[in-house]
Amino acid sequence: MDRYGNSVYLIENLCKGCTNCINRCPTQAIRVRNNKAVITPGRCIDCGECIRICPHHAKKAKRDFIDATDKYKYTVALPAPSLCAQFNNLEDINILLSAIKSIGFDDVFEVSAAAEIVSEESRKYIAEHKDQWPLISTACPTVVRLVQVRFPNLCDKLLPLITPAELAGELARKQAVEKTGYKPEEIGIFFLSPCASKVTSVKNPIGMQKSNIDEVLAIKDIYPILLSEMPKFVEQPEDLSRSGKIGLSWGITGGEVGGLLSDSCVAADGIENVIHVLEDLEDDKFSQNLEFIELNACNGGCVGGVMNVENPFAAKAKMQHLRKYLPVAAARSDSYGEYHVEWTAQVEYQPVFELADNLKESMEKMNKIEELTKEFPGLDCGCCGAPTCKALAEDIVKGIARKQDCIHVLREYIHKLSEDIAELSESI
Amino acid sequence: MSELMELNYTVSNEDFTRAGEASSDVKKKLKQLGVSPDAIRKVAIALYEGEINMIIHAYGGKIKVTISENEITLILADKGPGIADIDKAMQAGYSTAPDKVRSLGFGAGMGLPNMKKNSDKMDIQTEIGVGTTVTMVINI
């Protein structure tokens, strides 16, 4: 992991140096250099858009694998709510949970159960902090990172509560220690994750010093193993599920807001829509009475995560079917003893887009960028390796690109050069 | 104070979908310049309100933003109808916006008061039938 702890990385030999990822990246974090995509660490928010768009499958997410269970004396799997929505004809969550146990875990603790407690705590926090309205959801680590790098004025609106997965890790470890008598570090907590961003948030936690999760597995990696295991439990699944509608619904957009039992909320998904909402929020365009804004970087919410298998919209339909006969909520805060759900570390603005350390120098650079931008054709073709002509101008001013990286400028340059040579040869 | 940067925008007539373009661009640039978040917030809100005002009341206009080391100056000039009673216009909730505009959720009578609230200095020059120029200064 680098300093910024990004989990999205490039498999160099698969990268063709095309322009798909540079154009898609919402923070303009990618450049093509020497025919390979390069990610600028501080700018990447692990949204997974480049993984989704890359036609050559050259972008991947770092993650852990199931053989990591060997490192621990006792293991607990934390299935994300979105995992439940990946399977056809699944009528009982206990079948899935039993199968998870059977593939190498000693126990399971549903993230959706912890989510119901986070919903309860969110309701309390929101009611007690009217001065911070509208509070912004912090369940999606990509959204938190986006706010950190692009929206300095919104950092203090972030709901300072840990994610359901983190709370599940905390509760699961506590239960396991009580049950087995092992030391906390001898217990392995495995999050079964729908996205790359959650991997990053475990290695580089948000609002806390150290994550409660030890390993993060991708849903798509364990999906085939689960698929072959599940039929064994159809007849007599173990009674393991402890969550209801509210918890499960966190896996789809509107689920977190649903758990707040309030109608003064907004829920948006898709990284471009999220940026739009944050821009407008920054300009005070939302009504004063709005209590809460749920934002999910992926289309459809966590079911749209890049490490899932099922189409997000099909997954949403399955989720709605699966939750139909569940109780509204099954997990209650008072049944888990003591826990810590509030942030213990500050989440601060990271000015990764600043041009220089001081205003004067920044302005000189910006003036140069404006001048340079006029020299380019404004096609934003990406052939230079930067997503836009403006981004190329910025790179040149930063000293990491040249004007001739623009093929249109280069063509003119060569044209002029050949004319000069012709003129020269005539004069000899 | 020597001016270090000037940005110019044209606000087009009655195109609500484009309202906020200037303030968005200015906001983005101020972040790149490393201006304090508090000043950015003030500029963004003041400018957006100003843009909306120009579209609602004045069929568009021109915006000039100058940035120096200590302050940001926003000059919004239009050739609209002018403000008949500045004192009234400065009152929160007072609006002369047409119904069409109100039905879009604008025209709550908070435009000028919000601009005043978010700037350190504000000056309005207006003449009926000629136009209005609002100058706002935000310290950085």
Interface residues (C-beta under 8 A of the other chain):
Chain A: R150 P152 N153 E279 E282 D283 D284 K285 Y349 P351 F353 E354 L355 A356 D357 N358 L359 K360 S362 M363 E364 M366 N367
Chain B: L4 M5 G20 S23 S24 K27 K29 K31 Q32 L33 G34 V35 P37 D38 I40 R41 A44 I45 Y48 I67 E69 N114 I140
